[in-house]
Amino acid sequence: MAKTHAVSFSRTGGPDVLEYVEVDLPAPGAGQVQIKHAAIGLNFIDVYFRTGLYTAPQLPFVTGKEAAGTVTAVGSGVDDFKVGDRVAYASADGAYSVERNIETKHLVKVPDGISLETAASMMLKGMTAEYLLNRTYKVGPDTAILFHAAAGGVGLIAGQWAKALGATVIGTAGSDSKVRLAREHGYDHVINYNTENFAERVRDITGGTGVHVVYDSIGRDTFPQSLDCLRRLGMFVSFGQSSGPIENFTLAMLAQKGSLFATRPTLFTYVATREELTNCANALFDVVLSNKVRININQTYPLREVGRAHMDLESRKTTGTTLLIP
Ligand SMILES: NC(=O)c1ccc[n+]([C@@H]2O[C@H](COP(=O)([O-])OP(=O)(O)OC[C@H]3O[C@@H](n4cnc5c(N)ncnc54)[C@H](OP(=O)(O)O)[C@@H]3O)[C@@H](O)[C@H]2O)c1
């Protein structure tokens, strides 16, 4: 049987549990194609699986959700993909690999004008920005939003996209250099939440009323202050927990703070059907090809050094998107 390499872990823990290992590469099965990855996207969800915050379906586990590459073999029953197609995906475990088999339901074709590296770095983060801004809450010219971790992977894409939709875009970031970076990527106002009280600043910026929607991927460290940034009937979107899970959330808080709405969305439910996936991916390709959204690949690591990449992501050293190169 052919062999390839992948990064897997046999127990949860720190970045040292990630191992670069040789694995079998069987021929693709029915409904599958084989891909040679050009690049793999690094995402915070990879950290959640590695630490055990999210439970891996089995051990050893090859984590990673996002990558792009070229189809090298086609299994039976596949008629919509052929050898040589440039493809990308954001919703299949096992992306930390040099080559792999994958069910075609996860794949989209990468259009001319978008490199495989750009696709690998933006599919998960960019499709997340799409559903958050267009579907979880319909952001438009009359909307004021607060987006935490504005200089991060999702954050730099979301700032530019929200600006293109005409919104008033407020962000937070953890250092002055990140504040400057976010300001260059669509944010009208950026608050350093390590040195300033962000809820007070949001109130000041919005003339006391608050924003329509808060996009919070920080979790523990920004709760419950994020609720204090909202105007009455505002929407609290909790879509991640980079600092740890939110504790002590109660429905009564939503009443006390102005009949608020709250949701905990995931990309995977928003692209569950083929139509949703292609619409979401096409919307992302459109904003990138029209230069409304620039993708900043600010860090690149060899796949075998993925432990270092995890450390940098967790210690808040990265900005924009990060690639792993097989
Ligand atoms: N639900 C979904 O569909 C979905 C999809 C994609 C991503 N997400 C979530 O969105 C968030 C962003 O993902 P990403 O991959 O683009 O990562 P990222 O934003 O590039 O990195 C996380 C950022 O969070 C901030 N942060 C604040 N407190 C932190 C802490 N204690 N530890 C680490 N980081 C902290 C840091 O920015 P500062 O230094 O500026 O604070 C850090 O750079 C993650 O929480 C992820 O789980 C959710």
The ligand as an SDF file (V2000), in Angstrom:
LIG
                    3D

 48 52  0  0  0  0  0  0  0  0999 V2000
  -18.0080   28.9010   15.3560 N   0  0  0  0  0  0  0  0  0  0  0  0
  -17.3990   28.9330   14.2020 C   0  0  0  0  0  0  0  0  0  0  0  0
  -18.0070   28.6600   13.1610 O   0  0  0  0  0  0  0  0  0  0  0  0
  -15.9540   29.3340   14.1270 C   0  0  0  0  0  0  0  0  0  0  0  0
  -15.2660   29.2420   12.9210 C   0  0  0  0  0  0  0  0  0  0  0  0
  -13.9460   29.7120   12.8640 C   0  0  0  0  0  0  0  0  0  0  0  0
  -13.3450   30.2160   14.0020 C   0  0  0  0  0  0  0  0  0  0  0  0
  -14.0400   30.2490   15.1710 N   0  0  0  0  0  0  0  0  0  0  0  0
  -13.4480   30.8250   16.3820 C   0  0  0  0  0  0  0  0  0  0  0  0
  -12.9900   32.1210   16.0560 O   0  0  0  0  0  0  0  0  0  0  0  0
  -11.8490   32.4260   16.8370 C   0  0  0  0  0  0  0  0  0  0  0  0
  -10.7550   32.9130   15.9450 C   0  0  0  0  0  0  0  0  0  0  0  0
  -10.1910   31.8280   15.2380 O   0  0  0  0  0  0  0  0  0  0  0  0
   -8.8370   32.0200   14.4210 P   0  0  0  0  0  0  0  0  0  0  0  0
   -8.4240   30.6520   14.0040 O   0  0  0  0  0  0  0  0  0  0  0  0
   -9.0180   33.0770   13.4050 O   0  0  0  0  0  0  0  0  0  0  0  0
   -7.8240   32.5150   15.5710 O   0  0  0  0  0  0  0  0  0  0  0  0
   -7.2020   33.9700   15.7740 P   0  0  0  0  0  0  0  0  0  0  0  0
   -8.2840   34.9740   15.9300 O   0  0  0  0  0  0  0  0  0  0  0  0
   -6.1950   34.2040   14.7110 O   0  0  0  0  0  0  0  0  0  0  0  0
   -6.4390   33.7700   17.1420 O   0  0  0  0  0  0  0  0  0  0  0  0
   -7.0970   33.9270   18.3510 C   0  0  0  0  0  0  0  0  0  0  0  0
   -6.9460   35.3540   18.8910 C   0  0  0  0  0  0  0  0  0  0  0  0
   -7.7940   35.4650   20.0290 O   0  0  0  0  0  0  0  0  0  0  0  0
   -7.2770   36.4300   20.8800 C   0  0  0  0  0  0  0  0  0  0  0  0
   -7.2580   35.9310   22.2590 N   0  0  0  0  0  0  0  0  0  0  0  0
   -7.8080   36.5520   23.3150 C   0  0  0  0  0  0  0  0  0  0  0  0
   -7.6080   35.8720   24.4350 N   0  0  0  0  0  0  0  0  0  0  0  0
   -6.8710   34.7920   24.1050 C   0  0  0  0  0  0  0  0  0  0  0  0
   -6.3270   33.7220   24.8570 C   0  0  0  0  0  0  0  0  0  0  0  0
   -6.4810   33.6220   26.1910 N   0  0  0  0  0  0  0  0  0  0  0  0
   -5.6210   32.7820   24.2070 N   0  0  0  0  0  0  0  0  0  0  0  0
   -5.4470   32.8570   22.8700 C   0  0  0  0  0  0  0  0  0  0  0  0
   -5.9570   33.8500   22.1060 N   0  0  0  0  0  0  0  0  0  0  0  0
   -6.6670   34.8260   22.7120 C   0  0  0  0  0  0  0  0  0  0  0  0
   -5.8640   36.7660   20.3960 C   0  0  0  0  0  0  0  0  0  0  0  0
   -5.9030   38.0400   19.7810 O   0  0  0  0  0  0  0  0  0  0  0  0
   -5.5440   39.3470   20.6730 P   0  0  0  0  0  0  0  0  0  0  0  0
   -4.0980   39.1970   21.0930 O   0  0  0  0  0  0  0  0  0  0  0  0
   -5.7640   40.4810   19.7360 O   0  0  0  0  0  0  0  0  0  0  0  0
   -6.4750   39.3190   21.8390 O   0  0  0  0  0  0  0  0  0  0  0  0
   -5.5590   35.6860   19.3890 C   0  0  0  0  0  0  0  0  0  0  0  0
   -4.6820   36.1300   18.3900 O   0  0  0  0  0  0  0  0  0  0  0  0
  -11.5240   31.1720   17.6510 C   0  0  0  0  0  0  0  0  0  0  0  0
  -12.0860   31.3000   18.9400 O   0  0  0  0  0  0  0  0  0  0  0  0
  -12.2290   30.0860   16.8790 C   0  0  0  0  0  0  0  0  0  0  0  0
  -12.5740   29.0010   17.6850 O   0  0  0  0  0  0  0  0  0  0  0  0
  -15.3270   29.8110   15.2470 C   0  0  0  0  0  0  0  0  0  0  0  0
  1  2  1  0
  2  3  2  0
  2  4  1  0
  4  5  1  0
  4 48  2  0
  5  6  2  0
  6  7  1  0
  7  8  2  0
  8  9  1  0
  8 48  1  0
  9 10  1  0
  9 46  1  0
 10 11  1  0
 11 12  1  0
 11 44  1  0
 12 13  1  0
 13 14  1  0
 14 15  2  0
 14 16  1  0
 14 17  1  0
 17 18  1  0
 18 19  2  0
 18 20  1  0
 18 21  1  0
 21 22  1  0
 22 23  1  0
 23 24  1  0
 23 42  1  0
 24 25  1  0
 25 26  1  0
 25 36  1  0
 26 27  1  0
 26 35  1  0
 27 28  2  0
 28 29  1  0
 29 30  1  0
 29 35  2  0
 30 31  1  0
 30 32  2  0
 32 33  1  0
 33 34  2  0
 34 35  1  0
 36 37  1  0
 36 42  1  0
 37 38  1  0
 38 39  2  0
 38 40  1  0
 38 41  1  0
 42 43  1  0
 44 45  1  0
 44 46  1  0
 46 47  1  0
M  CHG  2   8   1  16  -1
M  END
$$$$
